[in-house]
Structures are given as C-alpha cells and as structure tokens.
C-alpha cells in the first residue's frame, strides 16, 4: 500500500515560513543553540518523519528601501541564518533514523568543497544526508562572493547541471570496497578503486578524487524545489525529493503531474522522485480550538515582516509604494513565481500592500490546515489520494510545539489508517523513502 512521506521544514533562523514564529509564546527562542535543533530532530524522529531539512540563502535581505534596517527591525526572513550544515551534523549525532537535509547553492559554492561536506555528513549520520540544491535567486548574494553581477536565471541552471555532474563524479571517485583496512598486511585502501575525475567543462574544472571514502548512501539524497519551467526540468532530471509550495489542491495536482511526466525524457521512473507540497497545520482537540490557534498565530504577524520578505523574494523594492495602495495598481514586470502568486491573490481580494504583507507573513503562500487530528488527517489523505503529493512538508507555526502537536495528535491518526509507518524499516534515508541507494 502506498504510504505518505513526511518532512519537517526549518530555517536556521528565528522564523520559518511563518513570520510569527519568534513572537509566538509557545516558541522557544533557542535558534542560536545546538540543543534547540537537536530537540526538534528528536521530536520528528519520534514521529517517524523521513527527514528534516533546512532552506537557506546567502545574504541579509536589503531589497526593501535598499537597506537591511527594516528587515532586522522586524525580524523578516533572512535577518539571521546560521550555517545549516553544522546544525544538521549536530542533529544527526543525537538521532538514529531521521534524514537531515541542507540547502547548498551551486552558484556560490565549489563542487569539491560541497561534495566533501555532504559525504562527511552521510558518514556521520550513517546514510541519512540530503542536499537541497538551489541556484541562489537573489542578486544581493553575488556581492558576498566577490561578484558584481548575478548570473541570469537560465545560466544558473546550466551551471547547476554541470555542478551536479561533477559532484556525482567526485562521490563516485571511491568505488565500493576501496577502503580495505587490512591491518595484518598494512593495506589501508585499494588504489585501483580510487579514481581521478579530471573534469573540464564550460563552468567547472575539477581534478579529484575526493578525500572522503564512499559514504553509506553513495551520495546524499538530492532535494529540489524548482518552480519555473527551467527549474521543473532540472528537478525532473535530478531530484529524488521535491519540495514545493502550492496554495491549493488544484495547483498541487498540476505541479505533481507536470514534473512526474517530465521525468520520462530522462529515463526516470516517476516513483523514484517523491513530491511533497508544504502545509502548515493547526491542530486542536476541537475544531474551535484549532481555529483559535490559527487566528492567534495569524494576528502575531507584523505586516512589515511579510512585506519585507515578499520584496526580497521577488527582488522588487516595494518601499516606493504606499502601504495602503491596492495591489492591482502596482505595475511590476516580474517573472518571479512568488510575486505573481501574491499579486494574483492581492488583485482577487482587493488587498492593499499592508494587508498582503500580513497574509504573506503568515507563511508565504503555504496552505494552512485547521482542525482536529481527524480533520487534519482527512485533509492530508484527500490530497494524497488525489495525487497532490507523495507526502507533505510540515511547516511549523511555532517551535517546537507545532511539531509536537502534529507528532502526538496527527501521526497516530495517519498510522491508524495505514497511511504512515509505525516504525522505520530502512537503514538509510533513501531506503526509508522507498528509493534505491546509489552504488
């Protein structure tokens, strides 16, 4: 029987998709402490989640007004971001089963450094590492890495294609059985099973081999979140798990069918890629309590926090417009999917920028699911059976409490229906996702 897969979504930050997180009284403000993240990992492992993963970017948001002042003042997304690779490592060492995923950019990292880091994480976690591949969409990131200009969108994906080819070569530079460890004869490794890479391409030149022996999964699980046409093609070619944000079931189903269909041209079985849309659950003992939780959370969002993040995500300085100006009067030529969805929502509902900022700050456009454990399970089951996804990214409204509520109340209901595992069955992240390890 086909079963739901679950992932927990995090930022190494004071907020997640929700900008209310740090203001919520049930949130522990330990986002600078290892124990905070380790506790979350233990909670999600208790709930038998497949993995927890960190989104990331490499710049402080300063699109709005050309300054980071407002983003810092209101705690907008990106005001603080720790290095998630280090956090994932601390989480891996206190857990045994849950996968740990980290975002790394193909635009501003080098394949050798990245391949070494993920191979190390896969060893330390005994086969639970995942890499969320991004191409860095914000022009401001360029300045942090010595570049005057940001690579154009499609060129970033062209470089990412070659980047993954090189990373795969590096992970494959140690063959199975290369590490011998024959103490009696003094043979450490078999040099005939370790190979140079000697890659020379359009974007990259890498000699190899990697200095890390072949890891338990062979390489990390590849996560992707491409929304554009080029991004969807990239996801169809490379991704083993896709994180996506759609505002409703119709959009989820459309994305699911589109990407699964594209996989055929790359000779891939659609079952070898799990697509997980994001949802933000509010669970209560009664429906009334759940709605009260949702209302309380949504009212905590400062409209400026959401507007600042929208401005940064879209790469558009919205400070030039009045906060009380209707969104339809803003003439912005943007191809950015996030702004297009937000602007469509604003036009349909006749929202001002201030109102749109408050809505965006609640969780970007992640749909909020509200109800009793049975009602939440009903909604998830419906999306799952209608092929809106192979499972779900759970985005928390407060931490760690929202994850605890889901694990303690909704997971048992899904298990009772036979929709979700009661125990981990695999030794690696890929095995728990029903995928094949890389050999």
Number of C-alpha atoms within 10 A of each C-alpha: 6 10 18 24 24 23 25 22 22 25 23 22 24 26 26 27 24 28 31 28 26 23 18 17 12 14 18 16 17 14 20 15 10 15 15 17 21 19 15 20 28 18 20 23 20 16 23 22 27 25 25 24 26 23 19 22 20 21 18 21 28 22 24 22 15 11 12 17 15 18 25 18 11 17 24 30 28 25 21 19 20 15 17 22 21 14 21 26 21 19 25 24 13 14 19 16 26 29 30 33 30 25 21 24 21 21 21 16 12 16 23 19 11 16 24 18 14 25 27 22 26 28 19 17 27 20 29 29 33 29 25 23 23 22 22 23 22 18 18 21 21 19 13 13 12 9 13 12 11 16 18 10 14 14 13 18 21 15 19 20 16 18 22 17 14 26 23 18 22 29 27 23 22 25 18 14 13 17 17 12 13 10 8 6 7 9 11 12 15 14 12 9 13 22 17 15 20 14 15 11 12 8 11 13 14 18 14 18 19 23 16 17 23 25 25 21 24 21 28 28 27 20 25 23 21 21 20 14 11 16 19 22 20 23 26 26 19 21 25 21 24 25 22 21 20 20 16 16 18 13 12 23 18 13 22 21 14 14 24 20 14 18 23 13 10 11 9 16 11 17 13 17 25 24 30 26 29 27 24 22 24 26 25 22 12 14 16 13 16 20 18 15 17 22 12 13 21 19 13 18 25 21 22 24 25 32 26 30 26 26 21 26 19 20 20 19 16 20 14 10 13 13 18 11 15 19 25 18 10 14 7 12 8 12 10 15 13 18 19 15 14 20 19 14 17 20 15 11 13 15 19 18 25 20 21 25 26 22 23 25 29 29 25 23 21 22 19 17 19 22 23 21 26 17 18 22 22 15 14 22 19 13 21 22 13 14 18 26 27 23 23 25 27 23 23 26 30 23 25 21 16 20 23 18 17 22 19 15 20 22 22 20 19 22 16 12 11 14 21 21 20 14 13 17 12 12 16 27 28 25 17 23 24 17 16 13 16 15 12
